[in-house]
Amino acid sequence: MAPRRRRGNVSPTLLAFGRQLHRYREEAGLTQESLGRRANHGRGVTSQCVGQAESGRTRCTREFAEAMDRELKAGGRLLQLWDDLVLGAVYPS
């Protein structure tokens, strides 16, 4: 029998931020790839970066949250969530 892989712990606060990011992206009709390409005034981020933030597997930067908020026209709500949830969150293990 193969050994079971240990799943990393996901911070509930990072997951909550990620779920909201996912919801805003879906409402905008964008894929992770298209959102990533559009971010940072066209300089972009990878779709993997967007996916990791959505799944709570990484603690994104405030600059990332600003770029996502701007592209998704979230009116500062993602930034507020970042301040409330992500700023003090522990990094996933």
N, CA, C and O atoms as a CHARMM CRD file, in Angstrom:
* protein
*
  372
    1    1 MET  N      0.84900  -1.17400   0.00000 PROA 1      0.00000
    2    1 MET  CA     0.00000   0.00000   0.00000 PROA 1      0.00000
    3    1 MET  C      0.89700   1.24100   0.00000 PROA 1      0.00000
    4    1 MET  O      1.84100   1.33600   0.78500 PROA 1      0.00000
    5    2 ALA  N      0.59500   2.17300  -0.87600 PROA 2      0.00000
    6    2 ALA  CA     1.38500   3.40300  -0.97600 PROA 2      0.00000
    7    2 ALA  C      1.11200   4.28600   0.23900 PROA 2      0.00000
    8    2 ALA  O     -0.00800   4.32000   0.74900 PROA 2      0.00000
    9    3 PRO  N      2.13900   5.00000   0.70100 PROA 3      0.00000
   10    3 PRO  CA     1.91700   5.89500   1.84100 PROA 3      0.00000
   11    3 PRO  C      0.99800   7.04400   1.44300 PROA 3      0.00000
   12    3 PRO  O      1.03800   7.53200   0.31400 PROA 3      0.00000
   13    4 ARG  N      0.19000   7.45100   2.37300 PROA 4      0.00000
   14    4 ARG  CA    -0.72900   8.55800   2.10800 PROA 4      0.00000
   15    4 ARG  C      0.02300   9.86700   2.19000 PROA 4      0.00000
   16    4 ARG  O      0.84100  10.08200   3.08400 PROA 4      0.00000
   17    5 ARG  N     -0.26600  10.73400   1.24500 PROA 5      0.00000
   18    5 ARG  CA     0.33600  12.06400   1.26900 PROA 5      0.00000
   19    5 ARG  C     -0.34500  12.90100   2.33100 PROA 5      0.00000
   20    5 ARG  O     -1.56900  12.89800   2.46000 PROA 5      0.00000
   21    6 ARG  N      0.45100  13.60000   3.07000 PROA 6      0.00000
   22    6 ARG  CA    -0.09100  14.49100   4.07900 PROA 6      0.00000
   23    6 ARG  C     -0.50900  15.79900   3.41700 PROA 6      0.00000
   24    6 ARG  O      0.28600  16.43600   2.72600 PROA 6      0.00000
   25    7 ARG  N     -1.73500  16.18400   3.62900 PROA 7      0.00000
   26    7 ARG  CA    -2.22200  17.44000   3.06900 PROA 7      0.00000
   27    7 ARG  C     -1.78100  18.57300   3.97200 PROA 7      0.00000
   28    7 ARG  O     -1.82200  18.45600   5.19700 PROA 7      0.00000
   29    8 GLY  N     -1.36000  19.66500   3.36500 PROA 8      0.00000
   30    8 GLY  CA    -0.97200  20.83000   4.13600 PROA 8      0.00000
   31    8 GLY  C     -2.18200  21.47300   4.78500 PROA 8      0.00000
   32    8 GLY  O     -3.30000  21.39500   4.27600 PROA 8      0.00000
   33    9 ASN  N     -1.94100  22.09100   5.88800 PROA 9      0.00000
   34    9 ASN  CA    -3.02400  22.80400   6.55700 PROA 9      0.00000
   35    9 ASN  C     -3.34100  24.07900   5.78500 PROA 9      0.00000
   36    9 ASN  O     -2.44500  24.77900   5.31400 PROA 9      0.00000
   37   10 VAL  N     -4.60100  24.35400   5.66900 PROA 10     0.00000
   38   10 VAL  CA    -5.04800  25.56800   4.99800 PROA 10     0.00000
   39   10 VAL  C     -5.66300  26.45900   6.06700 PROA 10     0.00000
   40   10 VAL  O     -6.54200  26.03200   6.81600 PROA 10     0.00000
   41   11 SER  N     -5.20200  27.67800   6.13000 PROA 11     0.00000
   42   11 SER  CA    -5.73000  28.62800   7.09200 PROA 11     0.00000
   43   11 SER  C     -7.17500  28.97700   6.73500 PROA 11     0.00000
   44   11 SER  O     -7.45800  29.31500   5.58500 PROA 11     0.00000
   45   12 PRO  N     -8.08600  28.90200   7.69200 PROA 12     0.00000
   46   12 PRO  CA    -9.48100  29.25800   7.39500 PROA 12     0.00000
   47   12 PRO  C     -9.62500  30.70000   6.91200 PROA 12     0.00000
   48   12 PRO  O    -10.49500  30.98800   6.08900 PROA 12     0.00000
   49   13 THR  N     -8.79600  31.59800   7.40400 PROA 13     0.00000
   50   13 THR  CA    -8.90600  32.98600   6.97100 PROA 13     0.00000
   51   13 THR  C     -8.42500  33.16500   5.53700 PROA 13     0.00000
   52   13 THR  O     -8.99900  33.94500   4.77700 PROA 13     0.00000
   53   14 LEU  N     -7.36100  32.43500   5.16500 PROA 14     0.00000
   54   14 LEU  CA    -6.90200  32.49500   3.77000 PROA 14     0.00000
   55   14 LEU  C     -7.93500  31.87400   2.84400 PROA 14     0.00000
   56   14 LEU  O     -8.16300  32.36200   1.73700 PROA 14     0.00000
   57   15 LEU  N     -8.55200  30.80700   3.29800 PROA 15     0.00000
   58   15 LEU  CA    -9.58800  30.15800   2.49800 PROA 15     0.00000
   59   15 LEU  C    -10.79600  31.07900   2.32500 PROA 15     0.00000
   60   15 LEU  O    -11.38300  31.12700   1.24400 PROA 15     0.00000
   61   16 ALA  N    -11.17000  31.80700   3.37100 PROA 16     0.00000
   62   16 ALA  CA   -12.30300  32.73500   3.26600 PROA 16     0.00000
   63   16 ALA  C    -12.00200  33.83800   2.25700 PROA 16     0.00000
   64   16 ALA  O    -12.86700  34.19400   1.45600 PROA 16     0.00000
   65   17 PHE  N    -10.78200  34.38300   2.28600 PROA 17     0.00000
   66   17 PHE  CA   -10.40200  35.39500   1.30800 PROA 17     0.00000
   67   17 PHE  C    -10.44100  34.79700  -0.09600 PROA 17     0.00000
   68   17 PHE  O    -10.96200  35.40800  -1.03000 PROA 17     0.00000
   69   18 GLY  N     -9.88400  33.59900  -0.23100 PROA 18     0.00000
   70   18 GLY  CA    -9.83900  32.94500  -1.53500 PROA 18     0.00000
   71   18 GLY  C    -11.21200  32.67200  -2.11900 PROA 18     0.00000
   72   18 GLY  O    -11.41600  32.79800  -3.32700 PROA 18     0.00000
   73   19 ARG  N    -12.14600  32.29900  -1.26900 PROA 19     0.00000
   74   19 ARG  CA   -13.50700  32.04400  -1.75200 PROA 19     0.00000
   75   19 ARG  C    -14.15600  33.31300  -2.28600 PROA 19     0.00000
   76   19 ARG  O    -14.87900  33.28000  -3.28200 PROA 19     0.00000
   77   20 GLN  N    -13.89500  34.41900  -1.62400 PROA 20     0.00000
   78   20 GLN  CA   -14.45200  35.68600  -2.10800 PROA 20     0.00000
   79   20 GLN  C    -13.78100  36.11400  -3.41500 PROA 20     0.00000
   80   20 GLN  O    -14.44800  36.59300  -4.33200 PROA 20     0.00000
   81   21 LEU  N    -12.48300  35.94200  -3.49400 PROA 21     0.00000
   82   21 LEU  CA   -11.77300  36.22200  -4.74400 PROA 21     0.00000
   83   21 LEU  C    -12.36400  35.38700  -5.87600 PROA 21     0.00000
   84   21 LEU  O    -12.61900  35.90000  -6.96600 PROA 21     0.00000
   85   22 HSD  N    -12.57900  34.11400  -5.61600 PROA 22     0.00000
   86   22 HSD  CA   -13.17000  33.20500  -6.61000 PROA 22     0.00000
   87   22 HSD  C    -14.55800  33.70000  -7.02500 PROA 22     0.00000
   88   22 HSD  O    -14.88800  33.71100  -8.21100 PROA 22     0.00000
   89   23 ARG  N    -15.36000  34.10600  -6.05300 PROA 23     0.00000
   90   23 ARG  CA   -16.72500  34.57200  -6.34500 PROA 23     0.00000
   91   23 ARG  C    -16.69200  35.81500  -7.23700 PROA 23     0.00000
   92   23 ARG  O    -17.43800  35.90200  -8.21200 PROA 23     0.00000
   93   24 TYR  N    -15.83000  36.77300  -6.90300 PROA 24     0.00000
   94   24 TYR  CA   -15.73100  37.98500  -7.73200 PROA 24     0.00000
   95   24 TYR  C    -15.23800  37.64300  -9.13800 PROA 24     0.00000
   96   24 TYR  O    -15.72100  38.21000 -10.11800 PROA 24     0.00000
   97   25 ARG  N    -14.28700  36.72700  -9.24200 PROA 25     0.00000
   98   25 ARG  CA   -13.76400  36.34100 -10.55900 PROA 25     0.00000
   99   25 ARG  C    -14.85800  35.67900 -11.39400 PROA 25     0.00000
  100   25 ARG  O    -15.01600  35.99000 -12.57400 PROA 25     0.00000
  101   26 GLU  N    -15.60600  34.77300 -10.78300 PROA 26     0.00000
  102   26 GLU  CA   -16.69300  34.09200 -11.50000 PROA 26     0.00000
  103   26 GLU  C    -17.75800  35.09500 -11.94900 PROA 26     0.00000
  104   26 GLU  O    -18.24900  35.02000 -13.07600 PROA 26     0.00000
  105   27 GLU  N    -18.11300  36.03400 -11.06600 PROA 27     0.00000
  106   27 GLU  CA   -19.10900  37.04000 -11.42200 PROA 27     0.00000
  107   27 GLU  C    -18.64000  37.90700 -12.58700 PROA 27     0.00000
  108   27 GLU  O    -19.45400  38.37600 -13.38300 PROA 27     0.00000
  109   28 ALA  N    -17.32800  38.11900 -12.68800 PROA 28     0.00000
  110   28 ALA  CA   -16.77500  38.91400 -13.78700 PROA 28     0.00000
  111   28 ALA  C    -16.66000  38.10000 -15.07100 PROA 28     0.00000
  112   28 ALA  O    -16.35000  38.64900 -16.12800 PROA 28     0.00000
  113   29 GLY  N    -16.90800  36.79100 -14.98600 PROA 29     0.00000
  114   29 GLY  CA   -16.82800  35.93200 -16.16200 PROA 29     0.00000
  115   29 GLY  C    -15.40600  35.69400 -16.64100 PROA 29     0.00000
  116   29 GLY  O    -15.17400  35.48700 -17.83200 PROA 29     0.00000
  117   30 LEU  N    -14.45700  35.72100 -15.71800 PROA 30     0.00000
  118   30 LEU  CA   -13.05300  35.53100 -16.08400 PROA 30     0.00000
  119   30 LEU  C    -12.52900  34.18900 -15.60500 PROA 30     0.00000
  120   30 LEU  O    -12.96900  33.67400 -14.57700 PROA 30     0.00000
  121   31 THR  N    -11.59600  33.63000 -16.34500 PROA 31     0.00000
  122   31 THR  CA   -10.87600  32.45000 -15.89700 PROA 31     0.00000
  123   31 THR  C     -9.70200  32.90400 -15.04100 PROA 31     0.00000
  124   31 THR  O     -9.35800  34.08600 -15.03400 PROA 31     0.00000
  125   32 GLN  N     -9.09300  31.98400 -14.32900 PROA 32     0.00000
  126   32 GLN  CA    -7.89100  32.31600 -13.56500 PROA 32     0.00000
  127   32 GLN  C     -6.81000  32.84500 -14.50000 PROA 32     0.00000
  128   32 GLN  O     -6.10200  33.79500 -14.16700 PROA 32     0.00000
  129   33 GLU  N     -6.68800  32.23200 -15.65500 PROA 33     0.00000
  130   33 GLU  CA    -5.67500  32.64300 -16.62100 PROA 33     0.00000
  131   33 GLU  C     -5.92800  34.05400 -17.14600 PROA 33     0.00000
  132   33 GLU  O     -5.00700  34.86900 -17.20600 PROA 33     0.00000
  133   34 SER  N     -7.16700  34.34500 -17.52400 PROA 34     0.00000
  134   34 SER  CA    -7.44300  35.67400 -18.07500 PROA 34     0.00000
  135   34 SER  C     -7.31200  36.76100 -17.01300 PROA 34     0.00000
  136   34 SER  O     -6.82900  37.85500 -17.30600 PROA 34     0.00000
  137   35 LEU  N     -7.73300  36.47500 -15.79400 PROA 35     0.00000
  138   35 LEU  CA    -7.56200  37.44100 -14.71300 PROA 35     0.00000
  139   35 LEU  C     -6.08100  37.68300 -14.44200 PROA 35     0.00000
  140   35 LEU  O     -5.65400  38.82400 -14.26800 PROA 35     0.00000
  141   36 GLY  N     -5.31400  36.62100 -14.40800 PROA 36     0.00000
  142   36 GLY  CA    -3.87900  36.75900 -14.18100 PROA 36     0.00000
  143   36 GLY  C     -3.20400  37.60000 -15.24900 PROA 36     0.00000
  144   36 GLY  O     -2.36400  38.44400 -14.93700 PROA 36     0.00000
  145   37 ARG  N     -3.56200  37.38100 -16.50000 PROA 37     0.00000
  146   37 ARG  CA    -2.97200  38.15400 -17.61000 PROA 37     0.00000
  147   37 ARG  C     -3.30300  39.63400 -17.50200 PROA 37     0.00000
  148   37 ARG  O     -2.46100  40.47800 -17.80900 PROA 37     0.00000
  149   38 ARG  N     -4.50400  39.95700 -17.07500 PROA 38     0.00000
  150   38 ARG  CA    -4.94900  41.34600 -17.01500 PROA 38     0.00000
  151   38 ARG  C     -4.38000  42.09900 -15.81600 PROA 38     0.00000
  152   38 ARG  O     -4.31100  43.32800 -15.83400 PROA 38     0.00000
  153   39 ALA  N     -3.98100  41.39100 -14.79900 PROA 39     0.00000
  154   39 ALA  CA    -3.54100  42.02200 -13.55100 PROA 39     0.00000
  155   39 ALA  C     -2.28600  42.86200 -13.74400 PROA 39     0.00000
  156   39 ALA  O     -1.52700  42.67900 -14.69500 PROA 39     0.00000
  157   40 ASN  N     -2.09400  43.78100 -12.81900 PROA 40     0.00000
  158   40 ASN  CA    -0.91000  44.65300 -12.80800 PROA 40     0.00000
  159   40 ASN  C     -0.74800  45.41500 -14.11100 PROA 40     0.00000
  160   40 ASN  O      0.34800  45.49300 -14.66600 PROA 40     0.00000
  161   41 HSD  N     -1.84100  45.97200 -14.59100 PROA 41     0.00000
  162   41 HSD  CA    -1.83100  46.79400 -15.81100 PROA 41     0.00000
  163   41 HSD  C     -1.22900  46.04600 -16.99300 PROA 41     0.00000
  164   41 HSD  O     -0.47300  46.61400 -17.78200 PROA 41     0.00000
  165   42 GLY  N     -1.56900  44.77300 -17.10700 PROA 42     0.00000
  166   42 GLY  CA    -1.11700  43.97800 -18.24000 PROA 42     0.00000
  167   42 GLY  C      0.18600  43.24600 -18.01600 PROA 42     0.00000
  168   42 GLY  O      0.56100  42.40400 -18.83200 PROA 42     0.00000
  169   43 ARG  N      0.88900  43.54000 -16.93700 PROA 43     0.00000
  170   43 ARG  CA     2.13100  42.80700 -16.65100 PROA 43     0.00000
  171   43 ARG  C      1.82400  41.40100 -16.15100 PROA 43     0.00000
  172   43 ARG  O      2.61200  40.47700 -16.35100 PROA 43     0.00000
  173   44 GLY  N      0.69300  41.24800 -15.51000 PROA 44     0.00000
  174   44 GLY  CA     0.14700  39.95100 -15.17000 PROA 44     0.00000
  175   44 GLY  C      0.78200  39.21100 -14.01300 PROA 44     0.00000
  176   44 GLY  O      1.85600  39.55800 -13.52200 PROA 44     0.00000
  177   45 VAL  N      0.07200  38.17700 -13.59900 PROA 45     0.00000
  178   45 VAL  CA     0.53400  37.17300 -12.66100 PROA 45     0.00000
  179   45 VAL  C      0.14400  35.83200 -13.26300 PROA 45     0.00000
  180   45 VAL  O     -0.65700  35.78500 -14.19600 PROA 45     0.00000
  181   46 THR  N      0.68800  34.75900 -12.75100 PROA 46     0.00000
  182   46 THR  CA     0.36300  33.45000 -13.30700 PROA 46     0.00000
  183   46 THR  C     -1.01800  32.98800 -12.84400 PROA 46     0.00000
  184   46 THR  O     -1.51300  33.40000 -11.79500 PROA 46     0.00000
  185   47 SER  N     -1.61400  32.13300 -13.64300 PROA 47     0.00000
  186   47 SER  CA    -2.90200  31.56000 -13.25800 PROA 47     0.00000
  187   47 SER  C     -2.72700  30.69500 -12.00800 PROA 47     0.00000
  188   47 SER  O     -3.65800  30.55800 -11.21500 PROA 47     0.00000
  189   48 GLN  N     -1.53900  30.11200 -11.83000 PROA 48     0.00000
  190   48 GLN  CA    -1.26300  29.31900 -10.63400 PROA 48     0.00000
  191   48 GLN  C     -1.31300  30.18900  -9.38500 PROA 48     0.00000
  192   48 GLN  O     -1.78700  29.75100  -8.33600 PROA 48     0.00000
  193   49 CYS  N     -0.82800  31.41000  -9.49700 PROA 49     0.00000
  194   49 CYS  CA    -0.86500  32.35000  -8.37400 PROA 49     0.00000
  195   49 CYS  C     -2.30600  32.66200  -7.98800 PROA 49     0.00000
  196   49 CYS  O     -2.65000  32.68100  -6.80600 PROA 49     0.00000
  197   50 VAL  N     -3.13900  32.90500  -8.98500 PROA 50     0.00000
  198   50 VAL  CA    -4.55400  33.17100  -8.73100 PROA 50     0.00000
  199   50 VAL  C     -5.19200  31.94400  -8.09400 PROA 50     0.00000
  200   50 VAL  O     -5.93600  32.07200  -7.12200 PROA 50     0.00000
  201   51 GLY  N     -4.91500  30.76200  -8.62400 PROA 51     0.00000
  202   51 GLY  CA    -5.48500  29.52300  -8.09800 PROA 51     0.00000
  203   51 GLY  C     -5.06000  29.24200  -6.67200 PROA 51     0.00000
  204   51 GLY  O     -5.87400  28.80400  -5.85900 PROA 51     0.00000
  205   52 GLN  N     -3.80300  29.48600  -6.35800 PROA 52     0.00000
  206   52 GLN  CA    -3.32200  29.25200  -4.99400 PROA 52     0.00000
  207   52 GLN  C     -3.97700  30.21400  -4.01300 PROA 52     0.00000
  208   52 GLN  O     -4.31100  29.82600  -2.89400 PROA 52     0.00000
  209   53 ALA  N     -4.16200  31.46600  -4.42400 PROA 53     0.00000
  210   53 ALA  CA    -4.84300  32.43100  -3.55700 PROA 53     0.00000
  211   53 ALA  C     -6.30200  32.01600  -3.35100 PROA 53     0.00000
  212   53 ALA  O     -6.82000  32.10800  -2.23800 PROA 53     0.00000
  213   54 GLU  N     -6.95900  31.56300  -4.40800 PROA 54     0.00000
  214   54 GLU  CA    -8.36400  31.15500  -4.30100 PROA 54     0.00000
  215   54 GLU  C     -8.53800  29.93900  -3.40300 PROA 54     0.00000
  216   54 GLU  O     -9.55200  29.81600  -2.71600 PROA 54     0.00000
  217   55 SER  N     -7.57200  29.05200  -3.40200 PROA 55     0.00000
  218   55 SER  CA    -7.70200  27.82400  -2.61000 PROA 55     0.00000
  219   55 SER  C     -7.13700  27.96500  -1.20300 PROA 55     0.00000
  220   55 SER  O     -7.18500  27.01400  -0.42300 PROA 55     0.00000
  221   56 GLY  N     -6.60200  29.13300  -0.86600 PROA 56     0.00000
  222   56 GLY  CA    -6.05200  29.34900   0.46900 PROA 56     0.00000
  223   56 GLY  C     -4.70700  28.70700   0.69300 PROA 56     0.00000
  224   56 GLY  O     -4.26700  28.57100   1.83500 PROA 56     0.00000
  225   57 ARG  N     -4.03500  28.30300  -0.39200 PROA 57     0.00000
  226   57 ARG  CA    -2.73700  27.62600  -0.26100 PROA 57     0.00000
  227   57 ARG  C     -1.57100  28.59400  -0.14900 PROA 57     0.00000
  228   57 ARG  O     -0.43600  28.17400   0.07600 PROA 57     0.00000
  229   58 THR  N     -1.84000  29.89200  -0.30600 PROA 58     0.00000
  230   58 THR  CA    -0.77500  30.87500  -0.18200 PROA 58     0.00000
  231   58 THR  C     -1.33100  32.14600   0.44500 PROA 58     0.00000
  232   58 THR  O     -2.52100  32.44700   0.35200 PROA 58     0.00000
  233   59 ARG  N     -0.44800  32.86400   1.07200 PROA 59     0.00000
  234   59 ARG  CA    -0.81700  34.15700   1.64500 PROA 59     0.00000
  235   59 ARG  C     -0.38300  35.22000   0.64300 PROA 59     0.00000
  236   59 ARG  O      0.80200  35.53800   0.53900 PROA 59     0.00000
  237   60 CYS  N     -1.33300  35.75900  -0.08400 PROA 60     0.00000
  238   60 CYS  CA    -1.01200  36.72500  -1.13600 PROA 60     0.00000
  239   60 CYS  C     -0.61300  38.06700  -0.52700 PROA 60     0.00000
  240   60 CYS  O     -0.89800  38.35200   0.63600 PROA 60     0.00000
  241   61 THR  N      0.04200  38.86700  -1.33000 PROA 61     0.00000
  242   61 THR  CA     0.46500  40.19200  -0.88900 PROA 61     0.00000
  243   61 THR  C     -0.68300  41.18800  -1.03900 PROA 61     0.00000
  244   61 THR  O     -1.66400  40.92600  -1.73500 PROA 61     0.00000
  245   62 ARG  N     -0.54500  42.31400  -0.38500 PROA 62     0.00000
  246   62 ARG  CA    -1.55400  43.35800  -0.51500 PROA 62     0.00000
  247   62 ARG  C     -1.56100  43.89200  -1.95100 PROA 62     0.00000
  248   62 ARG  O     -2.61300  44.25400  -2.47800 PROA 62     0.00000
  249   63 GLU  N     -0.38500  43.93900  -2.57800 PROA 63     0.00000
  250   63 GLU  CA    -0.31000  44.39200  -3.97000 PROA 63     0.00000
  251   63 GLU  C     -1.12100  43.47300  -4.88300 PROA 63     0.00000
  252   63 GLU  O     -1.79100  43.93800  -5.80500 PROA 63     0.00000
  253   64 PHE  N     -1.05500  42.17000  -4.62200 PROA 64     0.00000
  254   64 PHE  CA    -1.85400  41.20700  -5.38000 PROA 64     0.00000
  255   64 PHE  C     -3.34300  41.50300  -5.16300 PROA 64     0.00000
  256   64 PHE  O     -4.12100  41.54000  -6.11700 PROA 64     0.00000
  257   65 ALA  N     -3.72900  41.71300  -3.90400 PROA 65     0.00000
  258   65 ALA  CA    -5.13200  42.00100  -3.59800 PROA 65     0.00000
  259   65 ALA  C     -5.57800  43.29700  -4.27000 PROA 65     0.00000
  260   65 ALA  O     -6.70900  43.38700  -4.74800 PROA 65     0.00000
  261   66 GLU  N     -4.69700  44.30500  -4.31000 PROA 66     0.00000
  262   66 GLU  CA    -5.02900  45.56400  -4.98900 PROA 66     0.00000
  263   66 GLU  C     -5.26500  45.33700  -6.47700 PROA 66     0.00000
  264   66 GLU  O     -6.21700  45.86500  -7.05200 PROA 66     0.00000
  265   67 ALA  N     -4.39000  44.54800  -7.09500 PROA 67     0.00000
  266   67 ALA  CA    -4.52700  44.26000  -8.52800 PROA 67     0.00000
  267   67 ALA  C     -5.82200  43.50400  -8.80100 PROA 67     0.00000
  268   67 ALA  O     -6.53000  43.81300  -9.76000 PROA 67     0.00000
  269   68 MET  N     -6.13900  42.51400  -7.96500 PROA 68     0.00000
  270   68 MET  CA    -7.36700  41.73800  -8.15300 PROA 68     0.00000
  271   68 MET  C     -8.59400  42.62100  -7.93500 PROA 68     0.00000
  272   68 MET  O     -9.56100  42.53800  -8.69300 PROA 68     0.00000
  273   69 ASP  N     -8.55800  43.46300  -6.90500 PROA 69     0.00000
  274   69 ASP  CA    -9.68000  44.35400  -6.62200 PROA 69     0.00000
  275   69 ASP  C     -9.92500  45.28900  -7.80000 PROA 69     0.00000
  276   69 ASP  O    -11.07000  45.51900  -8.18800 PROA 69     0.00000
  277   70 ARG  N     -8.85600  45.82200  -8.36200 PROA 70     0.00000
  278   70 ARG  CA    -8.97100  46.74900  -9.49500 PROA 70     0.00000
  279   70 ARG  C     -9.53400  46.02300 -10.72400 PROA 70     0.00000
  280   70 ARG  O    -10.46300  46.51900 -11.36200 PROA 70     0.00000
  281   71 GLU  N     -8.98200  44.86300 -11.05400 PROA 71     0.00000
  282   71 GLU  CA    -9.42500  44.14000 -12.25300 PROA 71     0.00000
  283   71 GLU  C    -10.85300  43.62200 -12.12100 PROA 71     0.00000
  284   71 GLU  O    -11.59200  43.56700 -13.10400 PROA 71     0.00000
  285   72 LEU  N    -11.23600  43.24400 -10.91000 PROA 72     0.00000
  286   72 LEU  CA   -12.56400  42.67800 -10.69800 PROA 72     0.00000
  287   72 LEU  C    -13.59300  43.74000 -10.33100 PROA 72     0.00000
  288   72 LEU  O    -14.76500  43.43700 -10.10600 PROA 72     0.00000
  289   73 LYS  N    -13.13600  44.99800 -10.27500 PROA 73     0.00000
  290   73 LYS  CA   -14.02300  46.11100  -9.94900 PROA 73     0.00000
  291   73 LYS  C    -14.80400  45.82800  -8.65900 PROA 73     0.00000
  292   73 LYS  O    -16.02500  45.97600  -8.59900 PROA 73     0.00000
  293   74 ALA  N    -14.05500  45.41800  -7.63600 PROA 74     0.00000
  294   74 ALA  CA   -14.65800  45.04100  -6.35200 PROA 74     0.00000
  295   74 ALA  C    -14.84900  46.23200  -5.42500 PROA 74     0.00000
  296   74 ALA  O    -15.35200  46.06500  -4.31400 PROA 74     0.00000
  297   75 GLY  N    -14.46300  47.41900  -5.84800 PROA 75     0.00000
  298   75 GLY  CA   -14.73700  48.62300  -5.06400 PROA 75     0.00000
  299   75 GLY  C    -14.06500  48.66100  -3.70000 PROA 75     0.00000
  300   75 GLY  O    -14.59600  49.25100  -2.75800 PROA 75     0.00000
  301   76 GLY  N    -12.91300  48.04200  -3.59300 PROA 76     0.00000
  302   76 GLY  CA   -12.18400  48.04800  -2.32900 PROA 76     0.00000
  303   76 GLY  C    -12.55600  46.92500  -1.37800 PROA 76     0.00000
  304   76 GLY  O    -11.94100  46.77900  -0.32200 PROA 76     0.00000
  305   77 ARG  N    -13.55800  46.12700  -1.73800 PROA 77     0.00000
  306   77 ARG  CA   -13.99700  45.05600  -0.83800 PROA 77     0.00000
  307   77 ARG  C    -12.93600  43.97100  -0.66100 PROA 77     0.00000
  308   77 ARG  O    -12.77900  43.43700   0.43700 PROA 77     0.00000
  309   78 LEU  N    -12.20000  43.63700  -1.73600 PROA 78     0.00000
  310   78 LEU  CA   -11.13600  42.64800  -1.58600 PROA 78     0.00000
  311   78 LEU  C     -9.99800  43.19000  -0.72500 PROA 78     0.00000
  312   78 LEU  O     -9.37900  42.44000   0.03000 PROA 78     0.00000
  313   79 LEU  N     -9.72500  44.47500  -0.83500 PROA 79     0.00000
  314   79 LEU  CA    -8.68800  45.07700   0.01800 PROA 79     0.00000
  315   79 LEU  C     -9.10900  45.04600   1.48100 PROA 79     0.00000
  316   79 LEU  O     -8.29000  44.77000   2.35700 PROA 79     0.00000
  317   80 GLN  N    -10.37400  45.32500   1.74700 PROA 80     0.00000
  318   80 GLN  CA   -10.86700  45.26200   3.11800 PROA 80     0.00000
  319   80 GLN  C    -10.77300  43.83800   3.65900 PROA 80     0.00000
  320   80 GLN  O    -10.38300  43.62900   4.80800 PROA 80     0.00000
  321   81 LEU  N    -11.13000  42.86400   2.83200 PROA 81     0.00000
  322   81 LEU  CA   -11.00000  41.47100   3.24600 PROA 81     0.00000
  323   81 LEU  C     -9.54700  41.10800   3.50300 PROA 81     0.00000
  324   81 LEU  O     -9.24100  40.38600   4.45100 PROA 81     0.00000
  325   82 TRP  N     -8.64600  41.61100   2.65400 PROA 82     0.00000
  326   82 TRP  CA    -7.22300  41.32900   2.85500 PROA 82     0.00000
  327   82 TRP  C     -6.78100  41.88500   4.20400 PROA 82     0.00000
  328   82 TRP  O     -6.10700  41.20000   4.97300 PROA 82     0.00000
  329   83 ASP  N     -7.16400  43.13100   4.48900 PROA 83     0.00000
  330   83 ASP  CA    -6.80800  43.73900   5.77200 PROA 83     0.00000
  331   83 ASP  C     -7.37600  42.95100   6.94000 PROA 83     0.00000
  332   83 ASP  O     -6.69900  42.76600   7.95100 PROA 83     0.00000
  333   84 ASP  N     -8.61400  42.48500   6.81200 PROA 84     0.00000
  334   84 ASP  CA    -9.28700  41.77700   7.89800 PROA 84     0.00000
  335   84 ASP  C     -8.83200  40.32700   8.05000 PROA 84     0.00000
  336   84 ASP  O     -8.71900  39.82400   9.16800 PROA 84     0.00000
  337   85 LEU  N     -8.57000  39.65400   6.92400 PROA 85     0.00000
  338   85 LEU  CA    -8.34300  38.21100   6.97600 PROA 85     0.00000
  339   85 LEU  C     -6.90300  37.78000   6.71100 PROA 85     0.00000
  340   85 LEU  O     -6.39200  36.87900   7.37500 PROA 85     0.00000
  341   86 VAL  N     -6.26200  38.40600   5.76300 PROA 86     0.00000
  342   86 VAL  CA    -4.97100  37.89600   5.28200 PROA 86     0.00000
  343   86 VAL  C     -3.80600  38.50700   6.04600 PROA 86     0.00000
  344   86 VAL  O     -2.82800  37.81200   6.32000 PROA 86     0.00000
  345   87 LEU  N     -3.88200  39.75600   6.38800 PROA 87     0.00000
  346   87 LEU  CA    -2.77200  40.46500   7.01400 PROA 87     0.00000
  347   87 LEU  C     -2.17700  39.69400   8.18500 PROA 87     0.00000
  348   87 LEU  O     -0.95700  39.55800   8.27500 PROA 87     0.00000
  349   88 GLY  N     -2.99900  39.20000   9.06400 PROA 88     0.00000
  350   88 GLY  CA    -2.49600  38.49200  10.24100 PROA 88     0.00000
  351   88 GLY  C     -2.50900  36.97800  10.12700 PROA 88     0.00000
  352   88 GLY  O     -2.19800  36.28200  11.09300 PROA 88     0.00000
  353   89 ALA  N     -2.86400  36.46200   8.95800 PROA 89     0.00000
  354   89 ALA  CA    -2.96800  35.00800   8.79500 PROA 89     0.00000
  355   89 ALA  C     -1.59200  34.35600   8.77200 PROA 89     0.00000
  356   89 ALA  O     -0.61900  34.94000   8.29600 PROA 89     0.00000
  357   90 VAL  N     -1.53100  33.14600   9.29100 PROA 90     0.00000
  358   90 VAL  CA    -0.27700  32.39000   9.23900 PROA 90     0.00000
  359   90 VAL  C     -0.11400  31.78200   7.85800 PROA 90     0.00000
  360   90 VAL  O     -1.09300  31.50600   7.16500 PROA 90     0.00000
  361   91 TYR  N      1.12400  31.58100   7.47200 PROA 91     0.00000
  362   91 TYR  CA     1.39000  30.93200   6.18000 PROA 91     0.00000
  363   91 TYR  C      0.95100  29.47900   6.26000 PROA 91     0.00000
  364   91 TYR  O      1.11900  28.83700   7.29600 PROA 91     0.00000
  365   92 PRO  N      0.39200  28.95500   5.17500 PROA 92     0.00000
  366   92 PRO  CA     0.00800  27.54700   5.16300 PROA 92     0.00000
  367   92 PRO  C      1.24500  26.66800   5.32300 PROA 92     0.00000
  368   92 PRO  O      2.33600  27.02800   4.88200 PROA 92     0.00000
  369   93 SER  N      1.06300  25.52800   5.95000 PROA 93     0.00000
  370   93 SER  CA     2.19900  24.61400   6.12400 PROA 93     0.00000
  371   93 SER  C      2.18500  23.53600   5.05900 PROA 93     0.00000
  372   93 SER  O      3.06300  22.67400   5.04100 PROA 93     0.00000
